[in-house]
């Protein structure tokens, strides 16, 4: 297992754990939905999302192997 796989697995495990924790104690912690909506309410969040989307599109469709 290389470092990239470890990073992606740890990110997935963190998100899954956060979903479980917020489902059990939803009144004390922010959910992923509230975090996402808070991020997208600001102009900076939307600009970062657009830049990330453009970067992903560049790497998926425009670069030749």
N, CA, C and O atoms as a GROMACS GRO file, in nm:
protein
  260
    1UNK      N    1   0.086  -0.118   0.000
    1UNK     CA    2   0.000   0.000   0.000
    1UNK      C    3   0.090   0.124   0.000
    1UNK      O    4   0.178   0.137   0.085
    2UNK      N    5   0.067   0.213  -0.094
    2UNK     CA    6   0.152   0.332  -0.102
    2UNK      C    7   0.090   0.447  -0.021
    2UNK      O    8  -0.020   0.436   0.034
    3UNK      N    9   0.163   0.557  -0.014
    3UNK     CA   10   0.122   0.671   0.070
    3UNK      C   11  -0.009   0.734   0.021
    3UNK      O   12  -0.089   0.780   0.102
    4UNK      N   13  -0.030   0.736  -0.110
    4UNK     CA   14  -0.154   0.793  -0.164
    4UNK      C   15  -0.277   0.716  -0.120
    4UNK      O   16  -0.380   0.775  -0.086
    5UNK      N   17  -0.266   0.584  -0.121
    5UNK     CA   18  -0.378   0.502  -0.078
    5UNK      C   19  -0.405   0.520   0.071
    5UNK      O   20  -0.521   0.522   0.114
    6UNK      N   21  -0.300   0.532   0.149
    6UNK     CA   22  -0.316   0.554   0.292
    6UNK      C   23  -0.386   0.686   0.320
    6UNK      O   24  -0.473   0.694   0.407
    7UNK      N   25  -0.349   0.790   0.246
    7UNK     CA   26  -0.412   0.922   0.263
    7UNK      C   27  -0.560   0.915   0.227
    7UNK      O   28  -0.643   0.965   0.303
    8UNK      N   29  -0.594   0.854   0.114
    8UNK     CA   30  -0.734   0.846   0.073
    8UNK      C   31  -0.816   0.761   0.169
    8UNK      O   32  -0.931   0.794   0.200
    9UNK      N   33  -0.758   0.651   0.217
    9UNK     CA   34  -0.830   0.568   0.314
    9UNK      C   35  -0.851   0.641   0.446
    9UNK      O   36  -0.956   0.627   0.508
   10UNK      N   37  -0.752   0.718   0.489
   10UNK     CA   38  -0.769   0.792   0.614
   10UNK      C   39  -0.872   0.904   0.598
   10UNK      O   40  -0.948   0.930   0.691
   11UNK      N   41  -0.876   0.969   0.482
   11UNK     CA   42  -0.980   1.070   0.458
   11UNK      C   43  -1.120   1.007   0.458
   11UNK      O   44  -1.213   1.062   0.517
   12UNK      N   45  -1.134   0.894   0.392
   12UNK     CA   46  -1.263   0.826   0.388
   12UNK      C   47  -1.305   0.779   0.528
   12UNK      O   48  -1.422   0.790   0.565
   13UNK      N   49  -1.210   0.728   0.605
   13UNK     CA   50  -1.241   0.684   0.741
   13UNK      C   51  -1.281   0.802   0.830
   13UNK      O   52  -1.371   0.789   0.913
   14UNK      N   53  -1.216   0.916   0.812
   14UNK     CA   54  -1.249   1.035   0.889
   14UNK      C   55  -1.391   1.084   0.857
   14UNK      O   56  -1.467   1.116   0.948
   15UNK      N   57  -1.425   1.089   0.730
   15UNK     CA   58  -1.559   1.132   0.690
   15UNK      C   59  -1.664   1.034   0.742
   15UNK      O   60  -1.768   1.076   0.792
   16UNK      N   61  -1.637   0.905   0.731
   16UNK     CA   62  -1.732   0.806   0.781
   16UNK      C   63  -1.750   0.817   0.932
   16UNK      O   64  -1.862   0.809   0.983
   17UNK      N   65  -1.640   0.835   1.004
   17UNK     CA   66  -1.649   0.851   1.149
   17UNK      C   67  -1.727   0.976   1.185
   17UNK      O   68  -1.807   0.974   1.279
   18UNK      N   69  -1.704   1.087   1.112
   18UNK     CA   70  -1.776   1.211   1.139
   18UNK      C   71  -1.926   1.193   1.114
   18UNK      O   72  -2.009   1.243   1.191
   19UNK      N   73  -1.961   1.122   1.007
   19UNK     CA   74  -2.103   1.096   0.980
   19UNK      C   75  -2.167   1.015   1.093
   19UNK      O   76  -2.280   1.044   1.133
   20UNK      N   77  -2.097   0.916   1.142
   20UNK     CA   78  -2.151   0.833   1.250
   20UNK      C   79  -2.165   0.914   1.379
   20UNK      O   80  -2.268   0.907   1.446
   21UNK      N   81  -2.061   0.990   1.412
   21UNK     CA   82  -2.064   1.069   1.536
   21UNK      C   83  -2.174   1.174   1.532
   21UNK      O   84  -2.246   1.191   1.630
   22UNK      N   85  -2.188   1.245   1.421
   22UNK     CA   86  -2.291   1.349   1.413
   22UNK      C   87  -2.432   1.289   1.407
   22UNK      O   88  -2.529   1.355   1.446
   23UNK      N   89  -2.444   1.166   1.360
   23UNK     CA   90  -2.575   1.101   1.362
   23UNK      C   91  -2.616   1.066   1.505
   23UNK      O   92  -2.733   1.076   1.540
   24UNK      N   93  -2.520   1.026   1.586
   24UNK     CA   94  -2.549   0.988   1.724
   24UNK      C   95  -2.568   1.111   1.813
   24UNK      O   96  -2.663   1.117   1.891
   25UNK      N   97  -2.478   1.208   1.801
   25UNK     CA   98  -2.483   1.330   1.882
   25UNK      C   99  -2.507   1.451   1.794
   25UNK      O  100  -2.424   1.542   1.792
   26UNK      N  101  -2.617   1.454   1.722
   26UNK     CA  102  -2.641   1.559   1.623
   26UNK      C  103  -2.665   1.697   1.685
   26UNK      O  104  -2.648   1.797   1.616
   27UNK      N  105  -2.705   1.703   1.810
   27UNK     CA  106  -2.734   1.833   1.870
   27UNK      C  107  -2.607   1.905   1.918
   27UNK      O  108  -2.612   2.025   1.944
   28UNK      N  109  -2.495   1.836   1.929
   28UNK     CA  110  -2.375   1.896   1.984
   28UNK      C  111  -2.268   1.928   1.879
   28UNK      O  112  -2.184   2.015   1.902
   29UNK      N  113  -2.270   1.862   1.765
   29UNK     CA  114  -2.166   1.880   1.663
   29UNK      C  115  -2.228   1.920   1.530
   29UNK      O  116  -2.340   1.879   1.499
   30UNK      N  117  -2.158   1.999   1.451
   30UNK     CA  118  -2.210   2.035   1.318
   30UNK      C  119  -2.203   1.914   1.224
   30UNK      O  120  -2.107   1.837   1.228
   31UNK      N  121  -2.304   1.899   1.142
   31UNK     CA  122  -2.306   1.790   1.045
   31UNK      C  123  -2.227   1.830   0.921
   31UNK      O  124  -2.196   1.947   0.902
   32UNK      N  125  -2.197   1.732   0.837
   32UNK     CA  126  -2.126   1.763   0.713
   32UNK      C  127  -2.210   1.853   0.622
   32UNK      O  128  -2.157   1.936   0.548
   33UNK      N  129  -2.341   1.836   0.628
   33UNK     CA  130  -2.430   1.920   0.547
   33UNK      C  131  -2.422   2.066   0.590
   33UNK      O  132  -2.416   2.155   0.505
   34UNK      N  133  -2.422   2.092   0.720
   34UNK     CA  134  -2.414   2.230   0.768
   34UNK      C  135  -2.276   2.291   0.739
   34UNK      O  136  -2.266   2.410   0.711
   35UNK      N  137  -2.172   2.209   0.746
   35UNK     CA  138  -2.038   2.257   0.711
   35UNK      C  139  -2.030   2.292   0.562
   35UNK      O  140  -1.975   2.396   0.525
   36UNK      N  141  -2.086   2.205   0.478
   36UNK     CA  142  -2.084   2.230   0.333
   36UNK      C  143  -2.164   2.355   0.298
   36UNK      O  144  -2.118   2.437   0.218
   37UNK      N  145  -2.282   2.370   0.356
   37UNK     CA  146  -2.362   2.489   0.327
   37UNK      C  147  -2.295   2.616   0.379
   37UNK      O  148  -2.303   2.721   0.316
   38UNK      N  149  -2.230   2.607   0.494
   38UNK     CA  150  -2.156   2.722   0.545
   38UNK      C  151  -2.040   2.760   0.455
   38UNK      O  152  -2.011   2.878   0.435
   39UNK      N  153  -1.973   2.658   0.400
   39UNK     CA  154  -1.862   2.682   0.307
   39UNK      C  155  -1.912   2.746   0.178
   39UNK      O  156  -1.849   2.838   0.126
   40UNK      N  157  -2.025   2.698   0.127
   40UNK     CA  158  -2.076   2.748   0.001
   40UNK      C  159  -2.152   2.881   0.015
   40UNK      O  160  -2.183   2.944  -0.086
   41UNK      N  161  -2.181   2.924   0.136
   41UNK     CA  162  -2.246   3.053   0.156
   41UNK      C  163  -2.150   3.170   0.133
   41UNK      O  164  -2.194   3.281   0.103
   42UNK      N  165  -2.020   3.146   0.146
   42UNK     CA  166  -1.925   3.254   0.128
   42UNK      C  167  -1.873   3.257  -0.016
   42UNK      O  168  -1.870   3.155  -0.084
   43UNK      N  169  -1.834   3.375  -0.060
   43UNK     CA  170  -1.781   3.388  -0.196
   43UNK      C  171  -1.647   3.316  -0.209
   43UNK      O  172  -1.615   3.264  -0.316
   44UNK      N  173  -1.569   3.313  -0.102
   44UNK     CA  174  -1.440   3.245  -0.106
   44UNK      C  175  -1.459   3.094  -0.121
   44UNK      O  176  -1.385   3.030  -0.195
   45UNK      N  177  -1.554   3.039  -0.053
   45UNK     CA  178  -1.582   2.896  -0.064
   45UNK      C  179  -1.623   2.858  -0.205
   45UNK      O  180  -1.578   2.757  -0.259
   46UNK      N  181  -1.710   2.938  -0.264
   46UNK     CA  182  -1.753   2.910  -0.401
   46UNK      C  183  -1.638   2.926  -0.500
   46UNK      O  184  -1.628   2.849  -0.595
   47UNK      N  185  -1.552   3.026  -0.479
   47UNK     CA  186  -1.437   3.046  -0.567
   47UNK      C  187  -1.339   2.929  -0.555
   47UNK      O  188  -1.286   2.883  -0.656
   48UNK      N  189  -1.315   2.882  -0.433
   48UNK     CA  190  -1.226   2.767  -0.414
   48UNK      C  191  -1.284   2.641  -0.477
   48UNK      O  192  -1.211   2.561  -0.536
   49UNK      N  193  -1.414   2.622  -0.466
   49UNK     CA  194  -1.479   2.507  -0.527
   49UNK      C  195  -1.466   2.514  -0.679
   49UNK      O  196  -1.438   2.412  -0.743
   50UNK      N  197  -1.485   2.630  -0.738
   50UNK     CA  198  -1.471   2.647  -0.882
   50UNK      C  199  -1.328   2.620  -0.927
   50UNK      O  200  -1.306   2.556  -1.030
   51UNK      N  201  -1.231   2.669  -0.852
   51UNK     CA  202  -1.090   2.644  -0.885
   51UNK      C  203  -1.056   2.495  -0.875
   51UNK      O  204  -0.985   2.442  -0.960
   52UNK      N  205  -1.106   2.430  -0.773
   52UNK     CA  206  -1.083   2.286  -0.760
   52UNK      C  207  -1.147   2.207  -0.872
   52UNK      O  208  -1.090   2.110  -0.922
   53UNK      N  209  -1.266   2.249  -0.912
   53UNK     CA  210  -1.335   2.182  -1.022
   53UNK      C  211  -1.258   2.201  -1.153
   53UNK      O  212  -1.244   2.106  -1.230
   54UNK      N  213  -1.208   2.321  -1.177
   54UNK     CA  214  -1.130   2.347  -1.298
   54UNK      C  215  -1.000   2.266  -1.297
   54UNK      O  216  -0.960   2.211  -1.400
   55UNK      N  217  -0.935   2.259  -1.183
   55UNK     CA  218  -0.811   2.181  -1.171
   55UNK      C  219  -0.837   2.033  -1.197
   55UNK      O  220  -0.759   1.968  -1.266
   56UNK      N  221  -0.944   1.980  -1.141
   56UNK     CA  222  -0.976   1.840  -1.163
   56UNK      C  223  -1.009   1.814  -1.310
   56UNK      O  224  -0.965   1.713  -1.366
   57UNK      N  225  -1.083   1.903  -1.373
   57UNK     CA  226  -1.114   1.889  -1.514
   57UNK      C  227  -0.989   1.894  -1.600
   57UNK      O  228  -0.977   1.819  -1.697
   58UNK      N  229  -0.896   1.982  -1.565
   58UNK     CA  230  -0.771   1.991  -1.640
   58UNK      C  231  -0.695   1.858  -1.632
   58UNK      O  232  -0.647   1.807  -1.733
   59UNK      N  233  -0.685   1.802  -1.514
   59UNK     CA  234  -0.609   1.678  -1.496
   59UNK      C  235  -0.680   1.559  -1.559
   59UNK      O  236  -0.615   1.466  -1.606
   60UNK      N  237  -0.812   1.560  -1.560
   60UNK     CA  238  -0.885   1.445  -1.615
   60UNK      C  239  -0.896   1.449  -1.768
   60UNK      O  240  -0.887   1.344  -1.832
   61UNK      N  241  -0.916   1.567  -1.826
   61UNK     CA  242  -0.949   1.574  -1.967
   61UNK      C  243  -0.844   1.641  -2.055
   61UNK      O  244  -0.842   1.615  -2.176
   62UNK      N  245  -0.758   1.724  -2.002
   62UNK     CA  246  -0.672   1.802  -2.090
   62UNK      C  247  -0.528   1.752  -2.095
   62UNK      O  248  -0.456   1.783  -2.190
   63UNK      N  249  -0.484   1.678  -1.999
   63UNK     CA  250  -0.345   1.632  -2.001
   63UNK      C  251  -0.336   1.499  -2.074
   63UNK      O  252  -0.420   1.410  -2.058
   64UNK      N  253  -0.232   1.487  -2.154
   64UNK     CA  254  -0.210   1.364  -2.228
   64UNK      C  255  -0.114   1.274  -2.152
   64UNK      O  256  -0.016   1.323  -2.096
   65UNK      N  257  -0.140   1.146  -2.150
   65UNK     CA  258  -0.049   1.055  -2.077
   65UNK      C  259   0.085   1.036  -2.146
   65UNK      O  260   0.171   0.963  -2.096
   0.00000   0.00000   0.00000
